[in-house]
Amino acid sequence: NHMHKCSPLTNTEEISVVRKDILVYPNPTDEILFIEIRNINVIEITVIDIFGKLVFSKKRIKPQQYDQISFSHLESGVYFINFLTDNAVFMHKTIVLLD
């Protein structure tokens, strides 16, 4: 049983589906987390650490399909990404592993 290394886009274990219209990859990430948003208006993206502290916030002025978050200024650990839409908030857990 051999494991094959795939790119983040083809390895389903590394793509996290927050909902069917929000994809986050790779997870875990070593620095940059890529976000793909389809057919939903995400107004703001925030990142909270395990202590509940806001460590990143980004208002989205115009709806775009692709976005990204850099974790290079943060420590390795577990973070929660919140996607704020017009009428709901979707939370997603991601793991950051920095060298």
A tleap script that builds the chain and sets N, CA, C and O, in Angstrom:
source leaprc.protein.ff14SB
mol = sequence {
  NASN HIE MET HIE LYS CYS SER PRO LEU THR
  ASN THR GLU GLU ILE SER VAL VAL ARG LYS
  ASP ILE LEU VAL TYR PRO ASN PRO THR ASP
  GLU ILE LEU PHE ILE GLU ILE ARG ASN ILE
  ASN VAL ILE GLU ILE THR VAL ILE ASP ILE
  PHE GLY LYS LEU VAL PHE SER LYS LYS ARG
  ILE LYS PRO GLN GLN TYR ASP GLN ILE SER
  PHE SER HIE LEU GLU SER GLY VAL TYR PHE
  ILE ASN PHE LEU THR ASP ASN ALA VAL PHE
  MET HIE LYS THR ILE VAL LEU LEU CASP
}
set mol.1.N position { 0.860 -1.189 0.000 }
set mol.1.CA position { 0.000 0.000 0.000 }
set mol.1.C position { 0.894 1.237 0.000 }
set mol.1.O position { 1.397 1.645 1.047 }
set mol.2.N position { 1.085 1.817 -1.147 }
set mol.2.CA position { 1.970 2.973 -1.282 }
set mol.2.C position { 1.158 4.257 -1.340 }
set mol.2.O position { 0.131 4.339 -2.013 }
set mol.3.N position { 1.647 5.253 -0.618 }
set mol.3.CA position { 1.005 6.569 -0.651 }
set mol.3.C position { 1.656 7.391 -1.754 }
set mol.3.O position { 2.881 7.413 -1.875 }
set mol.4.N position { 0.852 8.057 -2.547 }
set mol.4.CA position { 1.376 8.898 -3.618 }
set mol.4.C position { 1.157 10.352 -3.249 }
set mol.4.O position { 0.072 10.745 -2.821 }
set mol.5.N position { 2.202 11.143 -3.422 }
set mol.5.CA position { 2.102 12.574 -3.107 }
set mol.5.C position { 1.437 13.276 -4.288 }
set mol.5.O position { 1.894 13.171 -5.426 }
set mol.6.N position { 0.361 13.987 -4.000 }
set mol.6.CA position { -0.370 14.703 -5.052 }
set mol.6.C position { -0.330 16.193 -4.753 }
set mol.6.O position { -0.013 16.608 -3.638 }
set mol.7.N position { -0.646 16.971 -5.739 }
set mol.7.CA position { -0.743 18.411 -5.505 }
set mol.7.C position { -1.971 18.673 -4.637 }
set mol.7.O position { -2.895 17.860 -4.610 }
set mol.8.N position { -1.989 19.805 -3.925 }
set mol.8.CA position { -3.124 20.098 -3.045 }
set mol.8.C position { -4.470 20.093 -3.761 }
set mol.8.O position { -5.495 19.789 -3.151 }
set mol.9.N position { -4.476 20.423 -5.034 }
set mol.9.CA position { -5.752 20.490 -5.746 }
set mol.9.C position { -6.319 19.127 -6.092 }
set mol.9.O position { -7.521 19.007 -6.327 }
set mol.10.N position { -5.481 18.093 -6.130 }
set mol.10.CA position { -5.990 16.783 -6.512 }
set mol.10.C position { -6.072 15.827 -5.330 }
set mol.10.O position { -6.703 14.775 -5.434 }
set mol.11.N position { -5.448 16.171 -4.215 }
set mol.11.CA position { -5.479 15.302 -3.046 }
set mol.11.C position { -6.676 15.694 -2.192 }
set mol.11.O position { -6.665 16.738 -1.541 }
set mol.12.N position { -7.709 14.854 -2.197 }
set mol.12.CA position { -8.958 15.222 -1.527 }
set mol.12.C position { -8.787 15.379 -0.024 }
set mol.12.O position { -9.571 16.090 0.605 }
set mol.13.N position { -7.785 14.737 0.572 }
set mol.13.CA position { -7.586 14.876 2.011 }
set mol.13.C position { -7.148 16.287 2.380 }
set mol.13.O position { -7.358 16.722 3.512 }
set mol.14.N position { -6.554 16.990 1.460 }
set mol.14.CA position { -6.034 18.316 1.763 }
set mol.14.C position { -7.023 19.427 1.428 }
set mol.14.O position { -6.796 20.584 1.782 }
set mol.15.N position { -8.114 19.088 0.751 }
set mol.15.CA position { -9.130 20.101 0.440 }
set mol.15.C position { -10.238 19.982 1.481 }
set mol.15.O position { -10.822 18.912 1.650 }
set mol.16.N position { -10.522 21.060 2.165 }
set mol.16.CA position { -11.588 21.064 3.154 }
set mol.16.C position { -12.795 21.785 2.568 }
set mol.16.O position { -12.682 22.903 2.065 }
set mol.17.N position { -13.926 21.145 2.636 }
set mol.17.CA position { -15.158 21.757 2.143 }
set mol.17.C position { -15.900 22.320 3.346 }
set mol.17.O position { -16.444 21.573 4.160 }
set mol.18.N position { -15.917 23.644 3.449 }
set mol.18.CA position { -16.631 24.298 4.546 }
set mol.18.C position { -18.125 24.132 4.311 }
set mol.18.O position { -18.864 23.739 5.214 }
set mol.19.N position { -18.552 24.425 3.131 }
set mol.19.CA position { -19.880 24.111 2.601 }
set mol.19.C position { -19.621 23.752 1.159 }
set mol.19.O position { -18.476 23.795 0.708 }
set mol.20.N position { -20.643 23.404 0.436 }
set mol.20.CA position { -20.404 23.019 -0.956 }
set mol.20.C position { -19.862 24.178 -1.790 }
set mol.20.O position { -19.300 23.963 -2.864 }
set mol.21.N position { -20.031 25.414 -1.292 }
set mol.21.CA position { -19.587 26.576 -2.073 }
set mol.21.C position { -18.380 27.298 -1.475 }
set mol.21.O position { -18.011 28.368 -1.959 }
set mol.22.N position { -17.756 26.741 -0.435 }
set mol.22.CA position { -16.516 27.313 0.107 }
set mol.22.C position { -15.488 26.198 0.262 }
set mol.22.O position { -15.690 25.264 1.037 }
set mol.23.N position { -14.393 26.300 -0.472 }
set mol.23.CA position { -13.312 25.324 -0.362 }
set mol.23.C position { -12.090 26.001 0.241 }
set mol.23.O position { -11.792 27.155 -0.066 }
set mol.24.N position { -11.387 25.272 1.102 }
set mol.24.CA position { -10.191 25.786 1.759 }
set mol.24.C position { -9.086 24.750 1.598 }
set mol.24.O position { -9.301 23.578 1.906 }
set mol.25.N position { -7.913 25.150 1.124 }
set mol.25.CA position { -6.829 24.184 0.925 }
set mol.25.C position { -5.470 24.879 0.912 }
set mol.25.O position { -5.423 26.073 0.618 }
set mol.26.N position { -4.372 24.203 1.212 }
set mol.26.CA position { -4.371 22.852 1.799 }
set mol.26.C position { -4.613 22.929 3.306 }
set mol.26.O position { -4.369 23.969 3.919 }
set mol.27.N position { -5.080 21.860 3.895 }
set mol.27.CA position { -5.311 21.798 5.330 }
set mol.27.C position { -4.822 20.451 5.835 }
set mol.27.O position { -5.432 19.429 5.520 }
set mol.28.N position { -3.730 20.413 6.616 }
set mol.28.CA position { -2.996 21.548 7.183 }
set mol.28.C position { -2.214 22.331 6.139 }
set mol.28.O position { -1.906 21.826 5.059 }
set mol.29.N position { -1.900 23.575 6.485 }
set mol.29.CA position { -1.122 24.437 5.605 }
set mol.29.C position { 0.201 24.784 6.273 }
set mol.29.O position { 0.313 24.748 7.499 }
set mol.30.N position { 1.204 25.121 5.464 }
set mol.30.CA position { 2.483 25.534 6.054 }
set mol.30.C position { 2.679 27.052 5.985 }
set mol.30.O position { 3.622 27.574 6.579 }
set mol.31.N position { 1.817 27.756 5.282 }
set mol.31.CA position { 1.894 29.218 5.281 }
set mol.31.C position { 0.667 29.853 4.638 }
set mol.31.O position { -0.057 30.597 5.300 }
set mol.32.N position { 0.424 29.575 3.372 }
set mol.32.CA position { -0.682 30.208 2.647 }
set mol.32.C position { -1.878 29.252 2.586 }
set mol.32.O position { -1.745 28.087 2.212 }
set mol.33.N position { -3.033 29.771 2.959 }
set mol.33.CA position { -4.276 29.008 2.854 }
set mol.33.C position { -5.067 29.608 1.700 }
set mol.33.O position { -5.363 30.803 1.697 }
set mol.34.N position { -5.406 28.781 0.731 }
set mol.34.CA position { -6.163 29.238 -0.430 }
set mol.34.C position { -7.646 28.995 -0.198 }
set mol.34.O position { -8.049 27.975 0.361 }
set mol.35.N position { -8.442 29.950 -0.637 }
set mol.35.CA position { -9.888 29.892 -0.436 }
set mol.35.C position { -10.560 30.056 -1.780 }
set mol.35.O position { -10.208 30.935 -2.568 }
set mol.36.N position { -11.533 29.197 -2.031 }
set mol.36.CA position { -12.325 29.295 -3.255 }
set mol.36.C position { -13.785 29.421 -2.848 }
set mol.36.O position { -14.315 28.573 -2.129 }
set mol.37.N position { -14.428 30.481 -3.311 }
set mol.37.CA position { -15.803 30.776 -2.932 }
set mol.37.C position { -16.660 30.788 -4.189 }
set mol.37.O position { -16.368 31.503 -5.148 }
set mol.38.N position { -17.717 29.990 -4.175 }
set mol.38.CA position { -18.581 29.878 -5.355 }
set mol.38.C position { -20.027 30.215 -5.000 }
set mol.38.O position { -20.577 29.669 -4.043 }
set mol.39.N position { -20.627 31.088 -5.750 }
set mol.39.CA position { -22.071 31.358 -5.671 }
set mol.39.C position { -22.564 31.742 -4.282 }
set mol.39.O position { -23.701 31.444 -3.915 }
set mol.40.N position { -21.712 32.397 -3.520 }
set mol.40.CA position { -22.141 32.872 -2.202 }
set mol.40.C position { -21.376 34.163 -1.933 }
set mol.40.O position { -20.212 34.294 -2.311 }
set mol.41.N position { -22.037 35.115 -1.280 }
set mol.41.CA position { -21.401 36.397 -1.019 }
set mol.41.C position { -20.792 36.404 0.382 }
set mol.41.O position { -21.506 36.557 1.373 }
set mol.42.N position { -19.480 36.238 0.462 }
set mol.42.CA position { -18.776 36.310 1.738 }
set mol.42.C position { -18.316 37.749 1.939 }
set mol.42.O position { -17.505 38.263 1.168 }
set mol.43.N position { -18.835 38.393 2.975 }
set mol.43.CA position { -18.566 39.797 3.237 }
set mol.43.C position { -17.233 39.979 3.952 }
set mol.43.O position { -16.492 40.924 3.681 }
set mol.44.N position { -16.937 39.059 4.870 }
set mol.44.CA position { -15.720 39.189 5.669 }
set mol.44.C position { -15.192 37.813 6.039 }
set mol.44.O position { -15.956 36.874 6.260 }
set mol.45.N position { -13.860 37.712 6.103 }
set mol.45.CA position { -13.192 36.497 6.558 }
set mol.45.C position { -12.385 36.871 7.790 }
set mol.45.O position { -11.602 37.821 7.757 }
set mol.46.N position { -12.573 36.127 8.881 }
set mol.46.CA position { -11.795 36.369 10.084 }
set mol.46.C position { -11.130 35.074 10.533 }
set mol.46.O position { -11.627 33.980 10.266 }
set mol.47.N position { -9.997 35.214 11.220 }
set mol.47.CA position { -9.284 34.060 11.758 }
set mol.47.C position { -9.120 34.269 13.256 }
set mol.47.O position { -8.657 35.318 13.702 }
set mol.48.N position { -9.509 33.250 14.030 }
set mol.48.CA position { -9.464 33.281 15.486 }
set mol.48.C position { -8.515 32.170 15.948 }
set mol.48.O position { -8.538 31.067 15.402 }
set mol.49.N position { -7.679 32.461 16.955 }
set mol.49.CA position { -6.825 31.399 17.482 }
set mol.49.C position { -7.579 30.592 18.543 }
set mol.49.O position { -8.738 30.886 18.836 }
set mol.50.N position { -6.925 29.578 19.119 }
set mol.50.CA position { -7.631 28.708 20.069 }
set mol.50.C position { -7.981 29.417 21.382 }
set mol.50.O position { -8.756 28.898 22.186 }
set mol.51.N position { -7.405 30.602 21.594 }
set mol.51.CA position { -7.723 31.369 22.800 }
set mol.51.C position { -8.859 32.357 22.547 }
set mol.51.O position { -9.249 33.103 23.445 }
set mol.52.N position { -9.390 32.362 21.322 }
set mol.52.CA position { -10.493 33.261 20.994 }
set mol.52.C position { -10.052 34.631 20.534 }
set mol.52.O position { -10.876 35.534 20.390 }
set mol.53.N position { -8.740 34.800 20.296 }
set mol.53.CA position { -8.210 36.099 19.879 }
set mol.53.C position { -8.298 36.233 18.354 }
set mol.53.O position { -7.949 35.312 17.615 }
set mol.54.N position { -8.772 37.398 17.900 }
set mol.54.CA position { -8.827 37.684 16.472 }
set mol.54.C position { -7.406 37.960 15.972 }
set mol.54.O position { -6.754 38.894 16.438 }
set mol.55.N position { -6.931 37.154 15.030 }
set mol.55.CA position { -5.556 37.324 14.544 }
set mol.55.C position { -5.505 37.793 13.089 }
set mol.55.O position { -4.445 38.174 12.592 }
set mol.56.N position { -6.654 37.764 12.408 }
set mol.56.CA position { -6.695 38.205 11.013 }
set mol.56.C position { -8.131 38.567 10.672 }
set mol.56.O position { -9.073 37.898 11.098 }
set mol.57.N position { -8.284 39.630 9.901 }
set mol.57.CA position { -9.608 40.042 9.454 }
set mol.57.C position { -9.482 40.667 8.075 }
set mol.57.O position { -8.577 41.461 7.819 }
set mol.58.N position { -10.388 40.303 7.203 }
set mol.58.CA position { -10.347 40.837 5.837 }
set mol.58.C position { -11.768 41.081 5.347 }
set mol.58.O position { -12.568 40.157 5.205 }
set mol.59.N position { -12.055 42.359 5.094 }
set mol.59.CA position { -13.351 42.700 4.490 }
set mol.59.C position { -13.246 42.464 2.986 }
set mol.59.O position { -12.236 42.786 2.362 }
set mol.60.N position { -14.290 41.907 2.429 }
set mol.60.CA position { -14.304 41.649 0.986 }
set mol.60.C position { -15.251 42.648 0.340 }
set mol.60.O position { -16.472 42.528 0.446 }
set mol.61.N position { -14.669 43.635 -0.332 }
set mol.61.CA position { -15.471 44.693 -0.946 }
set mol.61.C position { -16.232 44.151 -2.154 }
set mol.61.O position { -17.440 44.353 -2.277 }
set mol.62.N position { -15.523 43.469 -3.034 }
set mol.62.CA position { -16.214 42.905 -4.199 }
set mol.62.C position { -16.106 41.383 -4.161 }
set mol.62.O position { -15.064 40.836 -3.802 }
set mol.63.N position { -17.171 40.717 -4.527 }
set mol.63.CA position { -17.137 39.257 -4.502 }
set mol.63.C position { -16.172 38.710 -5.546 }
set mol.63.O position { -16.326 38.976 -6.738 }
set mol.64.N position { -15.204 37.967 -5.111 }
set mol.64.CA position { -14.277 37.322 -6.036 }
set mol.64.C position { -14.220 35.846 -5.675 }
set mol.64.O position { -14.486 35.457 -4.538 }
set mol.65.N position { -13.874 35.044 -6.651 }
set mol.65.CA position { -13.931 33.606 -6.433 }
set mol.65.C position { -12.759 33.098 -5.595 }
set mol.65.O position { -12.911 32.166 -4.805 }
set mol.66.N position { -11.584 33.719 -5.773 }
set mol.66.CA position { -10.393 33.214 -5.089 }
set mol.66.C position { -9.863 34.220 -4.084 }
set mol.66.O position { -9.876 35.429 -4.319 }
set mol.67.N position { -9.397 33.696 -2.961 }
set mol.67.CA position { -8.819 34.541 -1.931 }
set mol.67.C position { -7.740 33.724 -1.236 }
set mol.67.O position { -7.624 32.521 -1.473 }
set mol.68.N position { -6.954 34.363 -0.383 }
set mol.68.CA position { -5.947 33.619 0.357 }
set mol.68.C position { -5.612 34.327 1.654 }
set mol.68.O position { -5.806 35.534 1.795 }
set mol.69.N position { -5.097 33.539 2.611 }
set mol.69.CA position { -4.678 34.057 3.910 }
set mol.69.C position { -3.254 33.582 4.144 }
set mol.69.O position { -2.944 32.407 3.946 }
set mol.70.N position { -2.392 34.495 4.565 }
set mol.70.CA position { -1.024 34.120 4.932 }
set mol.70.C position { -0.939 33.961 6.440 }
set mol.70.O position { -1.358 34.840 7.193 }
set mol.71.N position { -0.389 32.824 6.878 }
set mol.71.CA position { -0.194 32.565 8.303 }
set mol.71.C position { 1.265 32.754 8.708 }
set mol.71.O position { 1.653 32.345 9.803 }
set mol.72.N position { 2.086 33.367 7.844 }
set mol.72.CA position { 3.524 33.464 8.093 }
set mol.72.C position { 3.853 34.254 9.356 }
set mol.72.O position { 4.900 34.030 9.963 }
set mol.73.N position { 2.984 35.168 9.761 }
set mol.73.CA position { 3.241 35.984 10.952 }
set mol.73.C position { 2.699 35.344 12.227 }
set mol.73.O position { 2.835 35.913 13.310 }
set mol.74.N position { 2.085 34.167 12.106 }
set mol.74.CA position { 1.486 33.491 13.252 }
set mol.74.C position { 2.286 32.249 13.629 }
set mol.74.O position { 3.142 31.794 12.871 }
set mol.75.N position { 2.000 31.712 14.799 }
set mol.75.CA position { 2.661 30.493 15.245 }
set mol.75.C position { 1.896 29.278 14.746 }
set mol.75.O position { 0.723 29.371 14.383 }
set mol.76.N position { 2.581 28.129 14.733 }
set mol.76.CA position { 1.909 26.881 14.388 }
set mol.76.C position { 0.803 26.615 15.397 }
set mol.76.O position { 0.931 26.955 16.574 }
set mol.77.N position { -0.272 26.012 14.938 }
set mol.77.CA position { -1.376 25.698 15.841 }
set mol.77.C position { -2.680 25.539 15.103 }
set mol.77.O position { -2.709 25.422 13.878 }
set mol.78.N position { -3.758 25.535 15.860 }
set mol.78.CA position { -5.107 25.386 15.309 }
set mol.78.C position { -5.764 26.759 15.264 }
set mol.78.O position { -5.722 27.518 16.232 }
set mol.79.N position { -6.367 27.062 14.128 }
set mol.79.CA position { -7.063 28.338 13.952 }
set mol.79.C position { -8.461 28.077 13.403 }
set mol.79.O position { -8.701 27.079 12.723 }
set mol.80.N position { -9.370 28.986 13.708 }
set mol.80.CA position { -10.744 28.879 13.218 }
set mol.80.C position { -10.992 30.031 12.246 }
set mol.80.O position { -10.801 31.201 12.578 }
set mol.81.N position { -11.419 29.671 11.047 }
set mol.81.CA position { -11.700 30.672 10.027 }
set mol.81.C position { -13.203 30.855 9.942 }
set mol.81.O position { -13.949 29.889 9.776 }
set mol.82.N position { -13.643 32.104 10.056 }
set mol.82.CA position { -15.065 32.418 9.974 }
set mol.82.C position { -15.351 33.116 8.654 }
set mol.82.O position { -14.664 34.064 8.270 }
set mol.83.N position { -16.371 32.632 7.973 }
set mol.83.CA position { -16.836 33.236 6.722 }
set mol.83.C position { -18.184 33.875 7.001 }
set mol.83.O position { -19.175 33.181 7.227 }
set mol.84.N position { -18.218 35.210 6.984 }
set mol.84.CA position { -19.450 35.942 7.256 }
set mol.84.C position { -20.160 36.227 5.936 }
set mol.84.O position { -19.595 36.840 5.031 }
set mol.85.N position { -21.398 35.774 5.842 }
set mol.85.CA position { -22.209 36.062 4.653 }
set mol.85.C position { -23.326 37.020 5.062 }
set mol.85.O position { -23.351 37.512 6.190 }
set mol.86.N position { -24.239 37.277 4.140 }
set mol.86.CA position { -25.343 38.202 4.423 }
set mol.86.C position { -26.195 37.754 5.601 }
set mol.86.O position { -26.730 38.583 6.337 }
set mol.87.N position { -26.322 36.434 5.778 }
set mol.87.CA position { -27.257 35.968 6.809 }
set mol.87.C position { -26.727 34.829 7.676 }
set mol.87.O position { -27.501 34.212 8.408 }
set mol.88.N position { -25.440 34.536 7.613 }
set mol.88.CA position { -24.906 33.438 8.422 }
set mol.88.C position { -23.387 33.574 8.576 }
set mol.88.O position { -22.731 34.343 7.874 }
set mol.89.N position { -22.859 32.796 9.523 }
set mol.89.CA position { -21.411 32.693 9.695 }
set mol.89.C position { -21.053 31.215 9.629 }
set mol.89.O position { -21.654 30.392 10.320 }
set mol.90.N position { -20.080 30.884 8.801 }
set mol.90.CA position { -19.618 29.509 8.682 }
set mol.90.C position { -18.223 29.420 9.270 }
set mol.90.O position { -17.329 30.171 8.881 }
set mol.91.N position { -18.035 28.498 10.210 }
set mol.91.CA position { -16.738 28.357 10.862 }
set mol.91.C position { -16.015 27.140 10.323 }
set mol.91.O position { -16.628 26.112 10.035 }
set mol.92.N position { -14.708 27.268 10.191 }
set mol.92.CA position { -13.885 26.175 9.668 }
set mol.92.C position { -12.596 26.093 10.468 }
set mol.92.O position { -11.941 27.104 10.720 }
set mol.93.N position { -12.237 24.864 10.868 }
set mol.93.CA position { -10.986 24.659 11.621 }
set mol.93.C position { -9.857 24.347 10.658 }
set mol.93.O position { -10.009 23.505 9.773 }
set mol.94.N position { -8.731 25.017 10.821 }
set mol.94.CA position { -7.565 24.716 9.996 }
set mol.94.C position { -6.345 24.585 10.889 }
set mol.94.O position { -6.285 25.170 11.971 }
set mol.95.N position { -5.385 23.821 10.430 }
set mol.95.CA position { -4.169 23.574 11.190 }
set mol.95.C position { -2.997 24.181 10.430 }
set mol.95.O position { -2.838 23.955 9.231 }
set mol.96.N position { -2.183 24.951 11.137 }
set mol.96.CA position { -1.026 25.612 10.541 }
set mol.96.C position { 0.234 24.968 11.098 }
set mol.96.O position { 0.429 24.908 12.312 }
set mol.97.N position { 1.085 24.487 10.200 }
set mol.97.CA position { 2.350 23.861 10.571 }
set mol.97.C position { 3.466 24.639 9.915 }
set mol.97.O position { 3.718 24.468 8.722 }
set mol.98.N position { 4.140 25.487 10.664 }
set mol.98.CA position { 5.223 26.289 10.119 }
set mol.98.C position { 6.558 25.631 10.422 }
set mol.98.O position { 6.716 24.970 11.448 }
set mol.99.N position { 7.505 25.814 9.531 }
set mol.99.CA position { 8.837 25.240 9.753 }
set mol.99.C position { 9.567 25.982 10.852 }
set mol.99.O position { 10.704 25.640 11.178 }
savepdb mol mol.pdb
quit
